[in-house]
């Protein structure tokens, strides 16, 4: 996760997915415990029961995929590396993007080309910037083939509007790109009735593979499992077969007890749906409070719409940061991680320029220090008003207010 201590060398691995920080759902733990004696391996790609559960989960979201077009692996990174290996050519991603996308392409010797996103949201490249990037790549002899995007985004916590998505997909289809849609956070919308989320697979069903890491809403991150849904037709079938070949070569299987828990979670019984709703509500309220605190201090951020995080740009406070020896995102990460007492991953880990002072803040560390404190957030009408959450938010407010006050003093001394 760290860069080289001198010169801030290239970032090779970024921070993990934002955790929910909550105790494991008892019913889910019970299913895993009941399957703990299963020592045999799950088939590569998932067994029939697990695949059927994944298909039903997709059907309920308008993402139909037959069992012969569905694969499960031990986490979304395993699926993405298999997809990247199965598709020849160069990889395009938005700027910024999830920290784990680029390292797996580089691991395979594939250069990664970042495409700017529009001001209103992250996760989906600006269509005109995408066309220009593809044009330049081909002029330089490159072979762009794969675009990875995310409508519900990490790190920006935004949801791309359907009109932007349509224009970007139209541009990508015209250039013959295959798309991987990372939909890990689609079930964590803070305002599910007021936010329109469309999957690229609904707009461009023949050219989109959907990948969903179950750590987004259904499973603890320490129980790795993820689903890939391939498009219908010959291209999708061939890609499905190649991905299974790669997973087989890697022996990338979902552990049998985790497969049992994943199958239970994907079937969405009432305890699971209730926990997901409570978790989303909790993180949405805390993220909104954290957003208000950082914006009031003069930082910039888009209002969080999904996930358990927010993305903060401290450019307006750059003079005060510079006075404290902070000249890039790595130094900002070091400063804020120390002052906040919680991870504050620099924007360079998500493909942003090292010189731009941005950080991703996660909400899980704000929920409390003990399992009991964190569990109490699930039942609270206003978790931000609980004593432990209030203290954590006050500390965030104090740290950012100090930076704002430093900036004002710096300006007045000029």
Beta strands, then each sheet from edge to edge (+ up, - down):
strand 1: 70-73
strand 2: 90-95
strand 3: 112-116
strand 4: 144-149
strand 5: 178-182
strand 6: 208-213
strand 7: 226-229
strand 8: 300-301
strand 9: 309-313
strand 10: 344-346
strand 11: 358-362
sheet 1: 1+ 7- 6+ 5+ 4+ 2+ 3+
sheet 2: 8+ 9- 11+ 10-
end
